[in-house]
Amino acid sequence: MIYNVGDEVEKIVAVSKKVVRTFSGGEFFLFQFTDKDGTMKGVMWEPPKGGETIDAGDVVRVSGTIQDYKGSVQLKVYDIEKLKSAEYDPSMFLPSSSRPVDEMYSGIQEVISAIENKYLKGLLEKIFNDDCFRERLIKAPAAKGWHHAYIGGLVEHISDMLAIALKAAGTYKEIDHDLLIAGVILHDLGKLQELTVTNHIEYSDRGRLLGHITLGIEFLNEYIRGIEDFPDDLEMKLKHMILSHHGQLEHGSPVRPMTVEALLLSYIDNMDAQVRGTLNVFENHNKGDGKWTEYVRLLDRFFFNDKEEMD
């Protein structure tokens, strides 16, 4: 959005920089604010009491007047208020899935409704019929970077993996179809606690210390405890899928896949993550740089991109 000198502004922004300066009348604050419109400089000559608690990384409601400063515009701040995470929508600052999250969530529920194993079906229905869980999932990213690192990324990741898993189950008829589907749906739910979403995506303390695999097992334990006579062997196989879904010990799994369903889950998860991450690289590829992308460190290669640019 373009602002003109004299415009009155009131908006919610993230504080990307804050500097404290002194002058003859005391202190003043210099800010850099960011949102989806871009960046804006700000100055506050008479900081409110408690203003020192506002720092880089905070989300604030700010109001003031646009003024000229050395040929560029800046916001002369009259009032600034730090907001709690419940008081703003992270999509104001972060990219979101391009697909309707409600439709993807409903699609997952449809797959759950077709599960024949009564224990797996009951477990998944208990989780996905919870409105609080739904609100958390549809806003959650699947990662801090690389793949599905946006609002709605986790539900999109699960939805796409389910589409692949349903095809695989039709090909490999010997496998436990319901177990594979349950593993796909549950494997990354620990990320609801591993990642925090404010004006950016970051790891929580529990996420850094425990990781989403451990948190996923804790999440599963909480729900299984509420289901009477849930079979021990089924619980063991389901937990094994969560524990092994990264495929290799060096990739963060405490065990490698040792059931065919766990093996399939690890392949499907890795395929969706790497393909989606690579497509994100393509999306951000400036064709002025030619047909080759920048070096993708995670996959240790360049990618040839001669696809037509999407509008």
C-alpha positions in Angstrom: 0.0 0.0 0.0 1.3 3.5 -0.9 1.0 6.2 1.8 1.2 9.9 1.3 2.4 12.6 3.6 -0.3 13.5 6.0 -2.1 10.1 5.9 -3.4 8.9 9.2 -2.5 5.2 9.8 -3.7 2.6 12.2 -2.7 -1.0 11.5 -1.3 -4.2 13.0 2.4 -4.7 12.1 5.4 -6.7 13.2 8.4 -4.9 14.7 11.4 -6.0 12.7 13.8 -3.5 14.2 13.8 -1.2 17.2 16.6 1.3 18.2 16.6 3.5 21.2 18.1 7.0 20.8 18.5 9.9 23.1 17.9 13.7 22.6 17.7 16.8 24.8 14.2 15.9 25.7 14.9 12.3 26.7 14.6 9.1 24.6 13.0 8.3 21.3 12.4 5.1 19.4 13.2 4.3 15.8 11.3 1.4 14.3 11.1 -0.7 11.2 7.6 -2.2 10.8 6.7 -5.0 8.4 3.5 -6.7 7.2 2.4 -8.1 3.8 2.5 -4.5 2.4 6.2 -4.4 3.0 8.3 -2.4 5.4 7.8 1.1 6.9 10.1 3.2 9.1 8.7 4.8 12.2 9.7 7.2 14.9 8.2 7.8 18.3 9.3 10.9 20.1 7.4 10.4 23.3 7.5 6.7 24.1 4.7 5.6 26.4 5.5 4.2 29.9 6.2 0.5 29.3 7.3 1.1 25.7 10.7 -0.3 26.5 9.0 -3.8 26.6 8.2 -3.6 22.9 11.1 -5.2 20.9 12.0 -6.7 17.6 9.8 -9.7 16.9 6.7 -8.3 18.6 3.4 -7.7 16.9 1.8 -4.3 17.7 -1.1 -2.1 16.9 0.3 1.2 15.8 -1.2 4.5 14.9 0.3 7.7 13.7 0.7 10.1 10.8 2.8 9.7 7.7 5.6 12.3 7.4 8.5 13.1 5.1 11.9 12.3 6.4 14.9 13.1 4.0 12.8 12.4 1.0 11.2 9.2 2.2 8.1 8.5 4.2 8.0 7.4 7.8 5.3 7.0 10.4 5.3 9.4 13.2 4.0 7.1 15.9 1.5 8.4 18.4 0.4 5.2 20.0 1.8 1.6 20.0 0.3 -1.4 21.8 1.9 -4.9 22.0 -0.5 -7.6 21.0 -0.9 -11.2 22.3 -0.9 -14.0 19.8 -4.7 -14.5 20.1 -5.3 -10.9 19.1 -4.1 -11.1 15.5 -4.2 -13.5 12.5 -0.7 -14.9 11.5 -1.8 -14.8 7.9 -1.3 -11.0 8.1 2.4 -11.7 8.0 2.9 -15.2 6.6 2.0 -16.8 3.3 -0.9 -19.2 3.3 -1.8 -22.4 1.4 -3.3 -21.5 -2.0 -5.9 -24.3 -1.4 -9.0 -24.1 0.8 -8.0 -25.5 4.1 -11.6 -26.3 5.1 -12.0 -28.5 2.0 -8.7 -30.3 2.7 -9.8 -30.9 6.3 -13.2 -32.2 5.2 -11.4 -34.5 2.7 -9.3 -36.0 5.5 -12.5 -36.6 7.5 -14.0 -38.4 4.4 -11.0 -40.7 4.3 -11.4 -41.4 8.0 -15.0 -42.2 7.6 -14.1 -45.1 5.2 -11.7 -46.8 7.6 -12.9 -50.2 8.6 -10.8 -50.9 11.7 -13.0 -49.6 14.5 -10.2 -48.7 16.8 -8.3 -46.6 14.2 -11.5 -45.0 13.0 -12.6 -44.2 16.5 -9.2 -42.7 17.4 -9.0 -40.5 14.3 -12.7 -39.4 14.6 -12.0 -38.4 18.2 -9.1 -36.2 17.1 -10.6 -34.7 13.9 -14.1 -34.1 15.4 -12.6 -31.8 18.0 -13.2 -28.2 16.9 -10.2 -26.9 18.9 -7.9 -29.4 17.1 -9.4 -28.3 13.8 -8.6 -24.7 14.3 -5.0 -25.5 15.3 -4.4 -27.8 12.3 -5.8 -25.6 9.5 -3.5 -22.8 10.6 -0.4 -24.9 11.2 2.7 -25.0 8.9 4.4 -28.3 8.3 7.9 -26.9 8.6 9.9 -23.8 9.4 11.4 -23.8 5.9 11.8 -25.8 2.7 8.4 -27.5 2.3 4.8 -26.5 3.3 6.3 -23.6 5.5 3.1 -21.6 5.4 -0.3 -21.2 7.1 -2.3 -24.4 6.2 0.9 -26.2 5.2 0.4 -29.1 7.6 -3.2 -30.0 6.5 -2.0 -29.6 2.9 0.9 -32.0 3.5 -1.4 -34.6 5.1 -4.0 -34.2 2.3 -1.4 -34.7 -0.5 0.2 -37.7 1.3 -3.3 -39.3 1.7 -3.8 -39.0 -2.1 -0.5 -40.8 -2.7 -1.2 -43.4 0.1 -4.6 -44.3 -1.3 -3.0 -45.0 -4.7 -0.3 -47.1 -3.0 -2.9 -49.0 -1.1 -4.6 -49.9 -4.3 -1.4 -51.1 -5.8 0.0 -53.0 -2.8 -3.2 -54.9 -1.7 -1.2 -57.0 0.8 -0.6 -54.1 3.2 -2.8 -53.0 6.0 -4.7 -50.2 4.2 -6.2 -48.7 7.4 -2.9 -48.7 9.3 -1.1 -46.9 6.4 -3.9 -44.2 6.3 -3.8 -43.7 10.0 0.0 -43.4 10.0 -0.2 -40.8 7.2 -2.7 -38.7 9.1 -1.0 -38.9 12.5 2.7 -38.9 11.6 3.4 -35.1 11.9 0.8 -34.0 14.5 3.7 -33.4 16.9 4.4 -30.3 14.8 1.4 -28.6 16.4 3.6 -28.3 19.4 7.0 -28.2 17.8 6.3 -25.0 15.8 4.9 -21.7 17.0 3.3 -19.2 14.6 3.3 -15.5 15.3 4.5 -13.1 12.7 7.0 -15.8 11.7 7.5 -19.5 12.1 9.8 -20.6 14.9 10.5 -23.6 17.1 8.9 -23.8 20.5 11.1 -24.7 23.5 9.4 -28.1 23.6 10.0 -28.4 19.9 13.7 -27.8 20.1 14.2 -30.0 23.2 11.9 -32.9 22.3 11.2 -32.7 18.5 8.0 -33.4 16.7 8.5 -37.2 16.7 8.5 -37.4 20.5 5.7 -34.8 20.8 3.7 -36.9 18.3 4.0 -40.0 20.5 2.8 -37.9 23.5 -0.1 -36.6 21.4 -1.1 -40.2 20.5 -0.8 -41.4 24.0 -3.2 -38.8 25.2 -5.9 -40.0 22.8 -5.3 -43.7 23.0 -5.7 -43.6 26.8 -9.3 -42.5 26.3 -10.2 -45.5 24.0 -11.2 -48.6 25.9 -9.4 -51.8 25.0 -7.3 -50.3 22.2 -5.2 -53.3 21.1 -1.6 -53.2 22.3 -0.2 -54.6 19.0 -2.1 -51.9 17.0 -0.8 -49.2 19.3 2.8 -50.5 18.9 2.6 -50.6 15.1 1.1 -47.1 14.9 3.8 -45.7 17.2 6.4 -47.4 15.2 5.2 -45.6 12.1 5.5 -42.2 13.9 8.9 -43.0 15.3 10.3 -44.2 12.0 8.7 -41.9 9.5 12.0 -40.0 8.7 13.3 -43.3 7.4 16.9 -43.2 8.6 18.6 -42.7 12.0 20.7 -39.9 10.6 17.5 -38.1 9.5 16.1 -38.0 13.0 14.2 -41.2 13.4 15.0 -43.2 16.6 14.3 -46.4 14.6 14.2 -47.3 10.9 11.0 -48.5 9.3 10.5 -52.2 10.1 7.0 -52.8 8.8 5.9 -52.4 5.2 3.3 -49.8 6.2 6.0 -47.8 8.0 8.3 -48.2 5.0 5.6 -46.8 2.7 4.9 -44.0 5.0 8.5 -42.9 5.1 8.7 -42.9 1.3 5.5 -41.0 0.8 6.5 -38.4 3.4 9.9 -37.8 1.9 8.5 -37.7 -1.7 5.9 -35.1 -0.8 8.3 -33.0 1.2 11.1 -33.0 -1.5 8.8 -32.5 -4.5 6.8 -29.7 -2.8 10.0 -28.1 -1.6 11.5 -28.2 -5.1 8.3 -26.8 -6.6 8.6 -23.9 -4.2 12.1 -23.3 -5.5 10.6 -23.2 -9.0 7.9 -20.8 -8.0 10.5 -18.4 -6.6 12.9 -18.9 -9.5 13.6 -15.7 -11.4 13.7 -16.7 -15.1 15.9 -13.8 -15.7 18.6 -16.0 -14.1 18.1 -18.6 -16.9 16.7 -22.1 -16.8 18.7 -23.3 -13.8 17.6 -22.5 -10.3 20.0 -21.4 -7.6 21.9 -24.1 -5.8 19.5 -26.1 -3.5 21.7 -26.9 -0.5 19.3 -29.3 1.1 19.3 -31.6 -2.0 22.9 -30.8 -3.0 22.1 -29.8 -6.6 20.8 -27.3 -9.1 17.4 -27.9 -10.8 16.6 -27.4 -14.4 13.5 -25.3 -14.7 12.2 -24.8 -18.2 8.5 -24.7 -17.2 6.4 -21.7 -18.2 6.0 -19.2 -15.4 2.6 -19.4 -13.7 0.5 -16.3 -13.4 
